Amino acid sequence: MIGGQRFKISGIGIALISAFWMLLPAPPAQADIYRYIDENGVMHFTNAPTSSRHKYQVFIKERPKREARHSYTEYDHIITDASKKYGVDSRLLKAIIRAESDFNPRAVSKKGAKGLMQIMPENYRLLNIQNPYDPRQSIMGGTRYFKELYQRYKGKLSLTLAAYNAGPTAVDRYNTIPPYQETEQYVERVLKFYYQYKNL
């Protein structure tokens, strides 16, 4: 039953049913199509199986909608500006943004970090950020913070990335990448994306 109508198919119509359903507009609500065969051998189709007397089977399964991906190039002009201002490889900045927010400027972490480069609220004033969701403020502030960490750890990229993720206090405590699964995976992810961008 689609839109309040139930379809019955028998004989040669069964062979044409797949093509028939492809031509129908997608139902607005439940889009899976079910079928059952009654005692007379007639095949019934519906998108809303309501009767418990019949044994329904899924005939056509609705494909789940893919979540829209955010553009990986939309903020290249801001990334280029930040790269030139702070002397950080633009490909590395893209790798960080991809790992942090997957280029979603409205991203918010469980810990409260916000924006493209996932800046924590306590760092807003230090990095001159009024709106953490603003792409330019986030990228400029995040790049500045990364550069400060990079200088602090004397150009050691892995330690810098670990500090960006877990904080410099944790890195200083262990004097290496902290043994946190999230941080270890973060460093690996950023480096993987970085080398991918370098090889483009």
Secondary structure in CASP SS format (residue, H / E / C, confidence):
PFRMAT SS
TARGET T0000
AUTHOR 0000-0000-0000
METHOD secondary structure of the structure
MODEL  1
M C 1.00
I E 1.00
G C 1.00
G C 1.00
Q E 1.00
R C 1.00
F E 1.00
K E 1.00
I E 1.00
S C 1.00
G C 1.00
I C 1.00
G H 1.00
I H 1.00
A H 1.00
L H 1.00
I H 1.00
S H 1.00
A H 1.00
F H 1.00
W H 1.00
M H 1.00
L H 1.00
L C 1.00
P C 1.00
A C 1.00
P C 1.00
P C 1.00
A C 1.00
Q C 1.00
A C 1.00
D C 1.00
I E 1.00
Y E 1.00
R E 1.00
Y E 1.00
I E 1.00
D C 1.00
E C 1.00
N C 1.00
G C 1.00
V C 1.00
M E 1.00
H E 1.00
F E 1.00
T E 1.00
N C 1.00
A C 1.00
P C 1.00
T C 1.00
S C 1.00
S C 1.00
R C 1.00
H C 1.00
K C 1.00
Y C 1.00
Q E 1.00
V E 1.00
F E 1.00
I E 1.00
K C 1.00
E C 1.00
R C 1.00
P C 1.00
K C 1.00
R C 1.00
E C 1.00
A C 1.00
R C 1.00
H C 1.00
S C 1.00
Y C 1.00
T C 1.00
E C 1.00
Y C 1.00
D H 1.00
H H 1.00
I H 1.00
I H 1.00
T H 1.00
D H 1.00
A H 1.00
S H 1.00
K H 1.00
K H 1.00
Y H 1.00
G C 1.00
V C 1.00
D C 1.00
S H 1.00
R H 1.00
L H 1.00
L H 1.00
K H 1.00
A H 1.00
I H 1.00
I H 1.00
R H 1.00
A H 1.00
E H 1.00
S H 1.00
D C 1.00
F C 1.00
N C 1.00
P C 1.00
R C 1.00
A C 1.00
V E 1.00
S C 1.00
K C 1.00
K C 1.00
G C 1.00
A C 1.00
K E 1.00
G C 1.00
L C 1.00
M C 1.00
Q C 1.00
I E 1.00
M C 1.00
P H 1.00
E H 1.00
N H 1.00
Y C 1.00
R C 1.00
L C 1.00
L C 1.00
N C 1.00
I C 1.00
Q C 1.00
N C 1.00
P C 1.00
Y C 1.00
D C 1.00
P H 1.00
R H 1.00
Q H 1.00
S H 1.00
I H 1.00
M H 1.00
G H 1.00
G H 1.00
T H 1.00
R H 1.00
Y H 1.00
F H 1.00
K H 1.00
E H 1.00
L H 1.00
Y H 1.00
Q H 1.00
R H 1.00
Y C 1.00
K C 1.00
G C 1.00
K C 1.00
L H 1.00
S H 1.00
L H 1.00
T H 1.00
L H 1.00
A H 1.00
A H 1.00
Y H 1.00
N H 1.00
A H 1.00
G C 1.00
P H 1.00
T H 1.00
A H 1.00
V H 1.00
D H 1.00
R H 1.00
Y H 1.00
N C 1.00
T C 1.00
I C 1.00
P C 1.00
P C 1.00
Y C 1.00
Q H 1.00
E H 1.00
T H 1.00
E H 1.00
Q H 1.00
Y H 1.00
V H 1.00
E H 1.00
R H 1.00
V H 1.00
L H 1.00
K H 1.00
F H 1.00
Y H 1.00
Y H 1.00
Q H 1.00
Y H 1.00
K H 1.00
N C 1.00
L C 1.00
END
